């Protein structure tokens, strides 16, 4: 999207370089990468980057208003309502589609937001490796908030560890090696010393949780939470603890925020970059232009359950108990802005990643997803090239 950088990259690109990039990134992450890596970084114009960061900060400010904070509590299912929630999320992300404005400029539109850890470790490595594959890459940046690489590790590591020894902090998920995000888990251990642990393998002792580390029982004092409620319900997993239990530990990313800042927060969110959206439970009548809307479950992940061609029958088929957790949202027209050497053009979605530091949201990094189909995300478009996971780069100030 920065024309001079795109032309130079495309002219120099070779399949062998792409294979070397994939191999190096897997080696640095410490695990095979099961999702598709795009052949190219996204060259993000600084003005567009700053518009995304600025919009995110404005949205966070609106969501932190007392009335919205109170409303957000209703999003947390009783079975997943953990005690001791912080008054701010620790991690937050805003996903933006790159669109073409009426005046011909590129602009952002919010697609989704979440207050849940993203790929903070993997994306650091991916940004660095992407930069190194670009001719003249030393003149490009990939970190936000005025951070250099040591600063990024300090801020993100501080959020994950909370000042505790790494051995007493665990990254908790179901069967971590089977997760698509496993390269981020191994990168998290490599960068911060925090190990991925299956939630079914921890032991509860009264109000304490323990796990086995290098053959000895080790107490868990802080949980870097990566558990997805949707997956727990789908797989009917019984954990050794309940989210509602009073436990003597800290959460690095309190689980309630996964629900509170999510698609649930979009209806009524007054911002020019936020598309109109409504919960089905609050829908008074079916929109006449239903073809311009998309149907989304609130708490699914990786695009699961999304319907892009919505019919009145689809709306009617949503059971009454699920209507309060299903969103109807105006479609956003992604612009095919990234041209490949093959002549194809890809659509781009950018995630802006934040960490709360000293009570304030700090932008730290981005990630990108590229698509040539109707769905974004690394699960889709597997039969195409110049799509998939990537990083954003921009000229250093």
N, C-alpha and C positions, 0 to 999 in steps of 0.2 A: 504493500500500500504506500510505501515510499518509493517512487518510480525508479530513481537512480539505483537504489539498493536492490530492488527487484530485478532490474535488467542485468546488473552485474552478477547477482547470485544465479539467475537462470542460465546465463551464458556460461558460467563456470561449472554448473552442476553436472555431476557424472554419477551413474549408478553405483560405482565402486565407493564413492565418497559417502553415499547414503548408507551402504552396508557397513562401512567403517564407523559412521556415526551411531548406528544402532548397536553395534558391538561394544563401542566404548561406553555408551550410556548404560547398557546392561551391566558391564563390568563395574562401573562406578556405583551403580545402585546396589550391586551385589545380588541380583536375581534376574532370571529371564523376564522379559517384558511381554506380557500376554496380550496387550492391546496394540493397536496400530499406531506407529509413530509416523507423523507426516514427514515428507521429504524436505520440508522447508520451515524455517522460522517465519513468524509474522513480523514484518517491519511496520511497527505501529507509529503513526505520526504523533509527535509529542502533543499536539493540540487535541487529538482524539483521545489519547491516553489521559490527559489532564481533565478532559470533559467527563470521562468515566470515573476518575477518582473523585472529582468534585461532586458529581451526581450521587455517588455512593455516600459521601460524607453528609450531603443534604438529606438523603434517605435515612441514614442512621439517626440524624438529629430528630427527624419526624417520629421515627419509631421509638425514640427514648422519651417522648412526651408522656406524662403520667397516665393520660387516658388510654393511649395506645399500649403502654406497658401493661396496664390492667386488663385490657381486652385480650392481649396475647396469652394470658394465663389460661384462657378457655381452650386454647389449642392443645394443651397437654392432656393426653389420655390418663385417666386415673391410675391405670396399671403401670404407667411409666413416669409418674410424677415423683421425682426424687426430691428429698428434703434438702434444704441448705442451698437453694439457688442463689447465685450472685445477682446483684442488681444491674449488671452489664454482662453481655457475652464476652468470652475471652477471644474467640475467633469469629470472623464474619466474612462472607463472600458475596459479591454481587456479580451476576453474569449478564453481559451485554451483547446483543446482536449488533453487528456493524451494518448500518442501513445507508441508503442514499437519500439525502434530504431533498426537498423540492428545489433548492437552489444549486443542486449538483454536488454539494459537499458531502463527505462521509460523516455520519453521526452515530451515536449509540442509542439503543433502546433496552431497557431492563427486561430480561427474560425471567430471571429467578433470583432469589436471595436465600441465604442460609446462614445460620450461626452454628457452624459445625466445622471441625477441622477439615481442611482440604489437603492437597498434596504438598505440604510445606517443605518436606525434605526432598522428595523427588523433583519438585519444580526448581529448586535451587540448583540441583545437579543438571537438570535438563537445560535450564537457561545458560549455564556455564558452557555446556557442551555445544549447544546451538550456536552460541557466540563464537566459539572456536572454529566452527566449520565455515564461517563467513569470511571471505577475503576482506581484510581490514577490520576484522571483528573487534580488535582491541579498542576501537573508537566507538563501540556500541555498549549500551547499558541494558540491564534486565531487571534491576532492583528498584523499588520505589522508596519514598519516604526519606530520601537522602542517605540511604544505607549503602555501605560497601559490603563486601563479602563477610569480613569478620563481624561487622555490625549486624548483618542479617542473622548470623548464627547466634549472636548474643541475644537479640530480641526474641527470635523464635525459640531458641533453646531455653531462655528464661521463662517463656510462657508455658512450655511443655513441662519443664522440671520444677518450676516454682521454688527454686533454691534448695531442693532436696537431692540426695545422692541418686544417681541414675538407677542403681539397683533397686531402689524403693519406688520407682515409677514404672508403670507398664503401659504399653499400648494394647488396649483391649478390643478384640473383635472375635468373630466366630471363625475357627479354623483358618488363621491368617494366611497360610500358604495357598489356600484355595481362592483367596480374594483377588479380584482384578487389580486392586490397589497394593498388592503385596510388595512391588518394587519400592513403593513409598515407605512401607513398614521396615524393610531391610535398610533403606537409606536413613530412616529415623534412628535405627540402632547404630549405624555407622557414624552419623554426624553427632548424635546426642547421647548414645549409650543406652537408650530406652528400648527394651525388647518387646516384640509382639508376642502376646500371650492369648491363647484361646480362652474365652470367658467360661467355658465349661470345665476348664482345668484348674481354676482357682479353688482355694479351700476357704470356707468361712469358719472362723473361730469366734463365736459371739458377735461382737461388733467389728471384728477385724477380718480382712481378706489377706490370704497368703498365696504364694506360688513357689514353685521350685526353680531355683536358679543355680546352675552349675552343681546340681546334686544336693543342694541344701535348701531347707525352707527359708523363705525370705518374705518379710512383711511388705504388703503394698500400702504405701502412704499416699499415693497420688495416681489417678487413672487418666491417661490420655485416651479419651473415649472415642472409639471409632465404631461402636455398635450401632447398627441401623435397626430400628424397631420393626420396620416392614419385613426385614429378613428373619428376625426372631419369630414373628407371628407366622410367616409363610412356612418356615421349617419346623414350627412347633417345638422350639428348643426350650428345655428346662435348665435354667441356670442355678448355680449353687447359692445365689442371692436374688433378691428382688430389688428393682429400682426404688421401690418405696421404703426399703429398709433404712433404718438409722445406722449408718456405718461410720467408723472412725477413719475417714480418708478424705482427701481432696479430689475434686474433679478438675482436670485440665480440659475445660470445655464441659460445663455442666450439662447433663443430658436434656434438661428441660428446654434449653435454648434451641435444640434441633427442631422442636415443634413451634416454639414461640416466634422465631424469626424464620419464616419459610413462606411458601406460597399462601399460607393462611394470612399473612400480613398484607397482601397485595390489595384486596378489595378496599376501596375508599382511600387508598394511599395517593394523596394529591401531589403529583409531581409530573412535569411535562414529559419526562422520559419513561414513565410507568404506564403501560397499556391498561386500558379499562379491563376490569375483571370482577367476577361475582361468584360467590359460593352458590351452588345449586340450591341449597336450603333457603337462600334469600332471593332466588330468582322468581319474579312475579309473572313474567311471560317469556316465551321463547323469542329470542331476537329474530327479526325478519331477515337479517343478513347472516344467518347462522353459518354460512360457508366461510365467513370471515372470522370465525372463532375457533379456538382449540380447547379440548377437554382434557384436564389434567388431575390425577389424584394428588392430594396435597403432599403426602409424605413418601411417595415412591421415589426410587432413585434410578439413575441412568436411563431415564425416559420410559420406564416401565408403565404400561397402562395409558399412555398418552394417545389421544385420538385427534388426528389433524383434519379429517373429513367428518365433521360432526353432523348427525341427523337428529331430528326430533325423537326418533326411536332410541337413539343412544342416550339422550337425556332422560327419557321415560324409563329406561332400563336400569338406571342407577337406583339401588334400593334406598328406601327412606333413611335408614341408619347411616348410610354412606354419603348422603347428599351434603352434609355439613363439612365433609372432608374431600369434596370434589369441586374443582375450580373450572369455571368457564372464562377464558381469557381471549382478548382480541389477538388475532394473528399478527405477527411481526414479519415484514417482508425483508429477509436477509438479502443484502446485495452481493452478487457474485464478483467480489473485488480482487481476488488473488489469482493471478494468471500463472499457469505452469508452462514449462517449455513445450509441453505436449499440446498446448492450445486450449486446455480445459480451464475452467474458472471455478474457484472454490469460495464457499461462504464461510464467514469467520464469526466465531463467538469468543469473547474475551472475559475471563474471570479476574476480577480485582480482589486480591486477598489482603485481609486486615488482621492485625493483632491489637488487642487492647493493652496499652502500656500507660501506666500512671493515670488510669482513668480516662484515657483518650484513645480513640481508634487511630491506629497508625497503618497506612498502606505499606505493604512490604514487597509484594511481587504480583505477577500476573501468570495466568496460563491461558492457552488458546486451544480451541477445538475447530477443526476445519471439516467441511462437508460439501458434497456435491448432490446430496439428496434432500429429502424433506425433513429428516431428523438429524439433530446434532448429536455429538457424543461418540466416544470411541467404540461403542458397540455396533455402530451402524456403518454403512458404506464400505464394508470390508472388501468388496470386490473392485474398489476403485483405487486410484493412486492420487497423491497430493491431497490426502485427507487424513484426519486422525489427530493425535495429540501433538502439541507443539508449545513453543515459548514465544513471547513477544520481545523484540529488540527495538531499540531506538537510539538515535545519535546522542552521545553524552553532551550535557550542557557545557 
